[in-house]
Amino acid sequence: MKFKIYYIIGICLLFISCKKENHIEVTTDEYHASIENITQIMIHDIFSPPVASRIFVYPNIAAYEVIAQNNKTYASLQHQLNGLDSIPVLDPKSGVNQPLAAIIAHMEVSKQLVFSEEIVEKFRDSLYKKWQDENSTEFEQSKEYGLKVAERIVKWMNKDKYKQTRTMSKFSVFANQPSRWQPTPPAYMDAIEPHWGEIRTLVLDSASQFKPIPALPFSLDKNSPFFKQVQEVYDISMKMKNLGDGCSEVKMAQFWDCNPYVSVSQGHMMFAKKKITPGAHWIGITKIACRKSKADFDKTVFAYTKTSIGMFDAFISCWDEKFRSNVIRPETVINQHIDENWKPALQTPPFPEYTSGHSVVSTVSSNILTSIFGDNFSYTDDTELQFGLPNRTFSSFNIASKEAAMSRFYGGIHYRSAIENGIVQGTNIGTYINSTINFFKSK
């Protein structure tokens, strides 16, 4: 009897030991989740819009370079992005699961870019356990390659001058120069990232490659072009105020606010009201487009990567102009020369006015997304639902970007010329990126 029991146990153990491990199926939802995890960390850590664009782009490039290896459709970005000259070669017989390695590379690079590393690690470890249980051999092989690519991307990333800009001087404000930007209420913050124009671009030849036309000359003459645009901001805000919160322009401004620096006062205390950045909003739109079009894993990574590359260069170009022209915000001029009690519908962000960041970044993003998913791509944008704002539906990315741009005028934080010239600047950048980077292998 004992012999039979031992025999059965032995057969069972033999069966278990010989059982073939399943192939790990990595889903697009897992990649979306990795992106969303980083977005929530950026909200938590309160990263500025330019820095947030950097946090998005390098992890996506790492993931893209993994899937581009031995890919019949997608081409590597080696020698196409400034300074990216080599990626570890992947042996097609290595047994590496490329989507799995891509997510691992994404998470590893992301961890190097945020303050709250433990949140990335918690998310990563939950996936690691799942994959380890499904197929330990495939997981370890894929992890090894994903980490190699991540290491290479981090070395390249660390040469983009970001670390050097951390120790550069603060932006100087001179009270005797009334045309220059000044800190605005309620927090009167220092100007953020005054040296962002010195960050290495990815596709553009330089930050000033698509420098916009000069801003209108400062003048307090009521008949001057500059003062007329100040008056226009004030006049439209008063009309909106009379219409109340139900005004369509107010709703538009609120939907596209995306200001991570909103300061709220309660008694003697002031705290930040956390929101996503403009770039994070367009990353959210990328997710919506991928899901609606049922993009496969490779196309999903490609869409995030191309969009984040465009946003990264857009912020560098825009910030280069902001701190060159150094234009004063409407709130300051209106309070000093028209109405000392006036407040814009949106809180003024802490950096110079010209050109409009929303206009540049949104235009670049919409041009790139149109190149991927086509024109007249209708979608419902639920990105701001987490902040209590209702969904908005758009019939194309371009229409959405134009609304995002004009929202800054209705919000009272930009003059019309900064928006119109920002759209031109963004169009030039988006067109250049679409025509310069070759994401596809020739057939």
Order of alpha helices (4+ residues) and beta strands (2+ residues): alpha-alpha-alpha-alpha-alpha-alpha-alpha-alpha-alpha-beta-beta-alpha-alpha-alpha-alpha-beta-beta-alpha-alpha
